[in-house]
Amino acid sequence: MTFLQIAGLSKSYNNETTVLKDISFNVKAGEFVSIIGPSGAGKSTLLRCINRMVSISDGEVVFDHAPITKLKKRALRQLRTDIGMVFQHYNLVPRLTVIENVLHGRLGYKSTLQGVLGRFTEEEKEHAFFLLRKLGIEEHAYKRCDQLSGGQQQRVGIARALIQNPKLILCDEPIASLDPNASKIIMDHLKSITTELEITCLINLHQVEVAQQYSDRIIGLNQGEVVFDGPNYKLTEEKINHIYGTQMRELITV
Ligand SMILES: Nc1ncnc2c1ncn2[C@@H]1O[C@H](COP(=O)(O)OP(=O)(O)OP(=O)(O)O)[C@@H](O)[C@H]1O
């Protein structure tokens, strides 16, 4: 069943260069999809169009039957509670504790006043601890985030996305700042938790091998166009060269 539908999506910043050109694809509920492509291909922009963090120039995005492109402010805010986001640089508040950062994932459900006062229910706090336990960082709950390693901070970022109870998680290069060991931990968690909780996952990656290892399906972007869309086993060396154009693959996969 189609869960996310992208049809004829185009995006240009400041009405200048077109960064995404007529992108169309559907994602089924529960799919784990990687988006790969050279630097500047439009991967981040594509993810940001899906939750309208950036405006869409043309085309349609329908998420769980809701026409994202047409939603007004309040409806969009409500819909965004269903979409978690994980960032390359974690986007945590460094001087706040791990648990406080995780609970920030609930702010989309709160009034401004509740949010300012940091009012969270016991159930929300228990859920936060449950997620930290699942991600193996419960012992750090009361540490400031800036005392954690990059891999641990990314796990806080994942917990903050999960506490929203999202139906979809968008991950924008979640392992680009991490060493191979920390990257593996993050990818293993993302894969196992999204599978267990039946969360659809769209993930931008620079590492082709990682995309092949973890994804059900891979979408290749080049200069704002989809040039590959298929199961991981169909991503041959030739297709990889097509996605990355003339760039040396070794250069972009390190
Ligand atoms: N806010 C912005 N204003 C203007 N141009 C932008 C903006 N964000 C991105 N771009 C441009 O859009 C193009 C696509 O950028 P985007 O970050 O989406 O690509 P990407 O594939 O994610 O690249 P990378 O892998 O290097 O992160 C680039 O040419 C970039 O300079």
PDBQT file of the ligand as one rigid body, heavy atoms in Angstrom, charges set to zero:
ROOT
HETATM    1  N1  LIG A 301      18.860  27.009   1.290  1.00  0.00    +0.000 N 
HETATM    2  C1  LIG A 301      19.391  26.972   0.065  1.00  0.00    +0.000 A 
HETATM    3  N2  LIG A 301      19.426  28.067  -0.730  1.00  0.00    +0.000 NA
HETATM    4  C2  LIG A 301      19.939  28.019  -1.963  1.00  0.00    +0.000 A 
HETATM    5  N3  LIG A 301      20.450  26.900  -2.530  1.00  0.00    +0.000 NA
HETATM    6  C3  LIG A 301      20.456  25.782  -1.790  1.00  0.00    +0.000 A 
HETATM    7  C4  LIG A 301      19.928  25.754  -0.459  1.00  0.00    +0.000 A 
HETATM    8  N4  LIG A 301      20.060  24.483   0.023  1.00  0.00    +0.000 NA
HETATM    9  C5  LIG A 301      20.655  23.762  -0.948  1.00  0.00    +0.000 A 
HETATM   10  N5  LIG A 301      20.887  24.536  -2.040  1.00  0.00    +0.000 N 
HETATM   11  C6  LIG A 301      21.493  24.088  -3.300  1.00  0.00    +0.000 C 
HETATM   12  O1  LIG A 301      20.724  23.018  -3.789  1.00  0.00    +0.000 OA
HETATM   13  C7  LIG A 301      21.564  22.019  -4.375  1.00  0.00    +0.000 C 
HETATM   14  C8  LIG A 301      21.254  20.677  -3.744  1.00  0.00    +0.000 C 
HETATM   15  O2  LIG A 301      21.655  20.735  -2.377  1.00  0.00    +0.000 OA
HETATM   16  P1  LIG A 301      21.342  19.547  -1.359  1.00  0.00    +0.000 P 
HETATM   17  O3  LIG A 301      21.927  19.917  -0.048  1.00  0.00    +0.000 OA
HETATM   18  O4  LIG A 301      19.907  19.227  -1.410  1.00  0.00    +0.000 OA
HETATM   19  O5  LIG A 301      22.161  18.361  -2.033  1.00  0.00    +0.000 OA
HETATM   20  P2  LIG A 301      22.713  17.023  -1.387  1.00  0.00    +0.000 P 
HETATM   21  O6  LIG A 301      22.598  15.966  -2.443  1.00  0.00    +0.000 OA
HETATM   22  O7  LIG A 301      22.048  16.746  -0.092  1.00  0.00    +0.000 OA
HETATM   23  O8  LIG A 301      24.244  17.397  -1.169  1.00  0.00    +0.000 OA
HETATM   24  P3  LIG A 301      25.265  16.871  -0.038  1.00  0.00    +0.000 P 
HETATM   25  O9  LIG A 301      25.398  15.392  -0.254  1.00  0.00    +0.000 OA
HETATM   26  O10 LIG A 301      26.537  17.609  -0.340  1.00  0.00    +0.000 OA
HETATM   27  O11 LIG A 301      24.673  17.221   1.296  1.00  0.00    +0.000 OA
HETATM   28  C9  LIG A 301      22.992  22.480  -4.189  1.00  0.00    +0.000 C 
HETATM   29  O12 LIG A 301      23.432  23.088  -5.381  1.00  0.00    +0.000 OA
HETATM   30  C10 LIG A 301      22.893  23.495  -3.081  1.00  0.00    +0.000 C 
HETATM   31  O13 LIG A 301      23.871  24.488  -3.225  1.00  0.00    +0.000 OA
ENDROOT
TORSDOF 0
